[in-house]
Amino acid sequence: MANVEFAVFKCPAAACLRPSDWRALMVLLSRLGLRTRGAFVDKDSRVELTHGRGSGFSTYGVSILDAVPGVNDGLGNSVEECECDDGASQEDEGFMGMSPLLQAHHAMERMEEFVCKVWEGRWRVIPHDVLPEWLKDNDFLLHGHRPPMPSFRACFKSIFRIHTETGNIWTHLLGCVFFLCLGIFYMFRPNISFVAPLQEKVVFGLFFLGAILCLSFSWLFHTVYCHSEGVSRIFSKLDYSGIALLIMGSFVPWLYYSFYCNPQPCFVYLIVICVLGIAAIIVSQWDMFATPQYRGVRAGVFLGLGLSGIIPALHYVISEGFLKAATIGQIGWLLLMAGLYITGAALYAARIPERFFPGKCDIWFHSHQLFHIFVVAGAFVHFHGVSNLQEFRFMVGGGCSEEDAL
């Protein structure tokens, strides 16, 4: 069982939270099918609640500054102005004096209003130290975190709010839209622009599919990351799988054009990268793989998967010569792509720059955002390189000679 914060109140005295509000909360949780195990208020006026569903305990939480009865009196008066006087005591006595049916009805009305306000987006960002453990990923980002929000509607509406995940969401959301449009445009080019239209559109289609899935899984994960521990775990696995799919898809067009007249090594390298990519996906399904302690391992797995391309690149350079590889073979663009990916992965693993400026990069320009930018840039650089390969193949035609490996 895990103790997890359900709510954080800015209340100078725990007494400002009236017993009637606790009873309303219990009724609401009961209606939601949650089995309450207890609630308490600590010395810092931080309210915590443990509850579970079935045999295992899960947690839901919100940061509430002005939406809960007893924290906001409903007339706009904040908790700092709350005074728990005899009037409040009399109100509680009146609540207890109601019939059980009226008590339950009154409690449900108040708590449903509270839940609706939370789900409508009336939440505020909270600091790192009050997050539940499953939401703690980067302790150098001190402020601006979303609280746990067990509502997909609230999670998706948070896309338009400013918090630590805003940049992560939009960098890959816009990147996804860009590659989707680019892919549609490219796939609908006239067949006359290709030597072998069906084959070439398939290899480019696999690249676009990998890029779109990677970016889609990424922005979706960062959007619903705060929903619940279970949802976060599922989408994190999709996110990591998407990275492997992008790397695998990126290999396909480059190998196809680089070994156009020598298909046997092309097939061998494609099989190898597919096996390595599937292995990376399988490893990423391990629950511990997504934990902060394995940040370096995550970066290493995908970096190793990408660097496996060194072997076919060296094969091509040795067989064709450096000059031809640098001009016709577009090796320069391939090296630039690798540099972008490696730089992004290194910043992500080392948590730079927020490591050196804790609390200064909470919202913008922290390592994960930079990593996202480098991924989009690297994917586009790769597309540009393989597009040049396709253009060259179109100019020389589909014939092969001993002197012309391409």
C-alpha positions in Angstrom: 0.0 0.0 0.0 1.3 3.4 -0.9 0.5 6.7 1.0 -0.1 9.3 -1.6 -1.2 12.9 -1.4 -4.7 13.5 -2.4 -4.8 17.2 -2.0 -2.7 20.1 -0.9 -4.4 23.0 0.8 -3.0 26.5 1.4 -4.6 26.7 4.8 -2.8 28.2 7.8 -4.6 25.9 10.2 -5.9 22.4 9.6 -9.0 23.3 11.5 -10.2 25.3 8.5 -11.1 22.0 6.8 -14.5 21.2 8.4 -15.5 17.7 9.3 -18.5 17.9 7.0 -16.1 18.2 4.0 -14.3 15.0 5.1 -17.6 13.2 5.3 -18.6 14.5 1.8 -15.3 13.3 0.5 -15.8 9.8 1.9 -19.3 9.6 0.3 -17.8 10.7 -3.1 -15.1 8.1 -2.9 -17.6 5.4 -1.9 -19.7 6.4 -5.0 -16.7 6.1 -7.2 -16.1 2.6 -5.9 -13.0 3.4 -3.9 -12.3 1.8 -0.6 -11.1 4.5 1.9 -8.4 3.5 4.3 -8.0 6.7 6.2 -7.3 10.4 6.1 -5.3 12.8 8.2 -3.9 16.3 8.3 -0.2 16.7 9.1 1.4 19.5 11.0 2.0 21.4 7.7 -1.7 21.4 6.9 -1.0 19.0 4.1 -4.0 16.8 3.6 -3.3 13.2 2.6 -5.6 10.4 1.8 -5.0 6.7 1.1 -7.5 4.7 -0.8 -7.6 1.8 -3.1 -9.6 -0.2 -5.6 -9.7 -3.9 -5.2 -6.7 -5.5 -3.5 -4.1 -3.0 -4.7 -4.0 0.6 -3.8 -4.0 3.3 -6.4 -4.0 7.1 -5.9 -5.6 10.1 -7.3 -4.7 13.6 -6.4 -5.4 17.3 -7.1 -3.9 20.5 -5.9 -6.8 22.6 -4.7 -6.4 26.2 -3.7 -9.9 27.6 -4.1 -12.3 24.9 -5.2 -13.1 22.8 -2.1 -15.8 23.6 0.3 -14.1 24.5 3.5 -11.1 25.8 1.7 -13.2 28.3 -0.3 -16.5 29.4 1.1 -18.1 29.7 -2.3 -18.2 33.4 -2.2 -14.6 34.0 -3.4 -13.1 34.2 0.0 -9.8 32.4 0.1 -8.6 30.0 2.8 -6.3 32.6 4.2 -9.4 34.5 5.3 -11.0 31.4 6.8 -11.8 31.5 10.4 -13.2 28.4 12.1 -15.5 30.0 14.6 -18.6 29.0 16.5 -20.6 29.5 13.3 -18.7 26.8 11.5 -19.3 24.5 14.5 -23.0 25.2 14.5 -23.1 24.4 10.7 -21.4 21.1 11.4 -23.8 20.3 14.1 -26.6 21.1 11.7 -25.1 18.8 9.1 -24.9 16.0 11.7 -28.5 16.7 12.7 -29.8 16.0 9.2 -31.3 12.6 8.3 -28.7 10.2 6.8 -30.4 10.6 3.4 -30.1 14.4 3.5 -26.5 14.1 4.8 -25.5 12.0 1.9 -27.3 14.2 -0.6 -25.7 17.3 0.8 -22.3 15.7 0.8 -22.6 14.5 -2.8 -23.7 18.0 -4.0 -20.7 19.7 -2.4 -18.2 17.1 -3.6 -19.6 16.8 -7.1 -19.2 20.5 -7.4 -15.6 20.1 -6.2 -14.8 17.4 -8.7 -16.4 19.3 -11.6 -14.3 22.3 -10.8 -11.2 20.2 -10.8 -12.1 18.5 -14.1 -13.0 21.8 -15.7 -9.4 22.8 -15.2 -9.5 24.9 -12.0 -6.3 23.4 -10.7 -3.0 25.0 -10.1 0.6 23.8 -10.6 2.3 22.4 -7.6 6.0 22.1 -6.5 8.0 18.9 -7.0 8.2 18.0 -3.3 4.5 17.5 -3.0 4.1 15.2 -6.0 3.3 11.6 -5.5 6.3 9.3 -6.1 5.1 8.1 -9.5 5.0 11.6 -10.8 8.5 12.5 -9.5 10.9 12.2 -12.5 13.3 15.2 -12.4 14.1 16.7 -9.1 15.8 19.6 -10.7 12.5 20.9 -11.9 11.3 22.5 -8.7 8.0 24.2 -9.6 5.2 24.2 -12.1 4.1 20.6 -12.1 0.6 19.4 -12.8 -1.1 17.6 -9.9 -2.5 14.1 -10.5 -5.7 14.5 -12.5 -7.8 11.3 -12.9 -9.7 12.7 -15.9 -8.6 12.4 -19.5 -10.6 15.5 -20.3 -8.7 17.5 -17.7 -5.4 16.1 -19.0 -6.1 17.1 -22.6 -7.3 20.5 -21.5 -4.0 21.0 -19.7 -2.3 21.1 -23.1 -3.3 24.8 -23.2 -2.0 25.5 -19.7 1.5 26.4 -18.7 3.4 23.8 -16.7 6.5 21.6 -16.9 5.1 19.4 -19.7 3.8 22.2 -21.9 6.9 22.3 -24.0 7.2 18.5 -24.1 3.7 18.2 -25.5 3.8 20.9 -28.1 7.3 20.1 -29.5 6.2 16.7 -30.5 2.5 17.5 -31.2 3.6 20.1 -33.8 6.3 17.8 -35.0 3.7 15.0 -35.5 1.5 17.3 -37.5 4.5 18.5 -39.6 5.6 14.9 -40.5 2.0 13.9 -41.1 1.5 16.7 -43.7 5.0 16.0 -45.2 4.2 12.3 -45.5 0.9 12.9 -47.2 2.5 15.3 -49.6 5.4 12.9 -50.4 3.3 9.8 -50.7 1.0 11.5 -53.2 3.7 12.7 -55.5 3.2 11.5 -59.0 4.7 8.1 -59.8 6.8 9.6 -62.6 9.0 11.2 -59.9 10.2 7.7 -58.9 12.2 4.9 -60.5 10.2 2.2 -58.7 7.1 4.0 -57.3 5.7 1.2 -55.3 9.0 0.1 -53.6 10.1 3.7 -53.0 6.8 4.8 -51.5 6.8 1.8 -49.2 10.3 2.5 -47.8 9.5 6.2 -47.4 6.1 5.2 -45.9 7.9 3.1 -43.2 10.0 6.1 -42.3 7.0 8.4 -42.0 5.1 5.8 -40.1 7.9 5.4 -37.6 8.2 9.2 -37.2 4.5 9.8 -36.8 4.0 7.0 -34.3 7.0 8.1 -32.2 5.9 11.7 -32.0 2.2 10.7 -31.5 3.1 8.4 -28.6 5.3 11.0 -27.1 2.9 13.9 -27.0 0.1 11.6 -25.8 2.3 10.3 -23.0 3.2 13.7 -21.8 -0.4 14.8 -21.9 -1.9 11.9 -19.9 1.3 11.4 -17.8 -0.5 12.9 -14.7 -3.7 10.9 -15.0 -2.8 8.0 -12.8 0.1 5.6 -12.1 -1.4 2.9 -14.3 -2.1 5.2 -17.3 1.3 6.8 -17.0 3.0 3.3 -17.1 1.0 2.2 -20.2 1.8 5.4 -22.2 5.4 5.5 -21.1 5.8 2.0 -22.7 4.2 3.3 -25.9 6.5 6.3 -25.8 9.6 4.2 -25.6 8.3 1.8 -28.3 7.8 4.8 -30.5 11.5 5.8 -30.2 12.5 2.3 -31.4 10.0 2.4 -34.3 11.5 5.8 -35.4 15.0 4.4 -35.4 14.0 1.3 -37.3 11.9 3.3 -39.8 14.8 5.6 -40.4 17.1 2.8 -41.4 14.8 1.5 -44.2 15.1 4.2 -46.9 18.8 4.8 -46.2 19.7 1.2 -46.6 17.4 0.8 -49.6 19.2 3.6 -51.6 22.7 3.1 -50.3 22.7 -0.6 -51.2 20.3 -0.3 -54.2 22.5 -2.4 -56.5 23.7 -4.7 -53.8 20.5 -5.9 -52.1 22.0 -8.8 -50.1 23.7 -6.7 -47.4 20.7 -4.5 -47.4 18.4 -7.3 -46.4 20.9 -8.5 -43.8 21.2 -5.1 -42.2 17.4 -4.7 -42.2 16.9 -8.0 -40.4 19.6 -7.1 -37.8 18.1 -3.6 -37.1 14.6 -5.1 -36.8 15.8 -7.7 -34.3 17.6 -5.1 -32.3 14.6 -2.8 -32.4 12.2 -5.5 -31.3 14.6 -6.3 -28.4 14.6 -2.6 -27.4 10.8 -2.6 -27.4 10.7 -5.7 -25.3 13.2 -4.2 -22.8 11.1 -1.0 -22.6 8.1 -3.0 -21.4 9.8 -3.6 -18.1 8.1 -1.5 -15.5 11.4 -0.4 -13.9 12.6 0.9 -17.3 10.6 4.0 -16.9 11.8 5.0 -13.4 14.2 7.9 -12.8 16.9 5.6 -11.7 17.1 4.0 -15.2 17.3 7.3 -17.1 20.8 6.5 -18.2 19.8 3.0 -19.2 17.0 4.3 -21.3 19.3 6.7 -23.1 21.9 4.0 -23.6 19.5 1.5 -25.0 18.2 3.8 -27.7 21.5 5.4 -28.4 23.0 1.9 -28.9 20.2 1.0 -31.2 20.9 4.1 -33.3 24.6 3.7 -33.3 24.2 0.2 -34.7 24.0 2.1 -38.0 27.8 2.7 -37.8 28.4 -0.8 -39.2 26.4 -0.4 -42.5 27.8 3.2 -42.8 31.4 1.9 -42.6 30.5 -0.9 -45.0 29.3 1.7 -47.5 32.3 4.1 -47.1 34.8 1.3 -47.5 33.2 -0.2 -50.5 32.4 3.1 -52.3 35.1 5.4 -51.1 34.9 8.4 -48.8 34.4 10.9 -51.6 31.5 9.1 -53.1 30.0 8.4 -49.7 30.2 12.1 -48.8 28.7 13.4 -52.0 26.4 10.9 -53.6 25.8 8.8 -50.5 24.8 11.8 -48.3 26.9 10.5 -45.4 27.3 14.1 -44.1 23.5 14.4 -43.5 23.6 11.0 -41.8 26.4 12.2 -39.5 24.5 15.4 -38.7 21.4 13.4 -37.8 23.5 11.1 -35.5 25.0 14.2 -33.9 21.6 15.7 -33.2 20.3 12.5 -31.7 23.4 11.9 -29.6 23.4 15.5 -28.3 19.7 15.3 -27.4 20.1 11.9 -25.6 23.2 13.2 -23.7 21.3 16.3 -22.5 18.3 14.1 -21.4 20.5 11.6 -19.5 22.6 14.3 -17.8 19.5 16.6 -17.2 21.3 19.7 -18.6 20.8 22.6 -18.2 18.4 22.3 -15.2 21.1 20.4 -13.3 23.2 23.6 -13.2 20.2 26.0 -12.8 17.7 24.2 -10.5 14.3 26.0 -10.6 15.3 28.2 -13.5 14.3 25.9 -16.4 11.1 24.5 -14.8 8.8 25.5 -17.7 11.0 26.2 -20.7 14.3 24.9 -22.1 14.8 22.0 -19.7 16.6 18.8 -20.9 13.5 16.9 -22.0 12.3 19.7 -24.2 15.7 20.1 -25.8 15.7 16.4 -26.4 12.4 16.6 -28.1 13.6 19.4 -30.3 16.7 17.5 -31.3 14.6 14.4 -32.2 12.4 16.4 -34.5 15.4 18.2 -36.1 17.2 14.9 -36.5 14.3 13.2 -38.1 13.9 16.1 -40.6 17.7 16.1 -41.4 17.4 12.3 -42.1 14.5 12.9 -44.4 16.4 15.6 -46.3 19.4 13.2 -46.7 17.3 10.2 -48.0 15.3 12.6 -50.3 18.6 13.6 -51.9 19.4 9.9 -52.3 16.0 9.4 -54.0 16.6 12.3 -56.3 20.0 10.9 -57.4 18.5 7.5 -58.0 15.8 9.1 -60.2 18.4 11.0 -62.2 20.6 8.0 -62.9 17.7 5.6 -63.5 17.1 2.1 -62.2 20.0 0.5 -64.0 23.1 -0.7 -62.1 26.6 -1.3 -63.3 29.8 -2.6 -61.7 31.2 0.9 -61.5 28.0 2.4 -60.1 27.1 0.8 -56.8 24.0 3.1 -56.5 
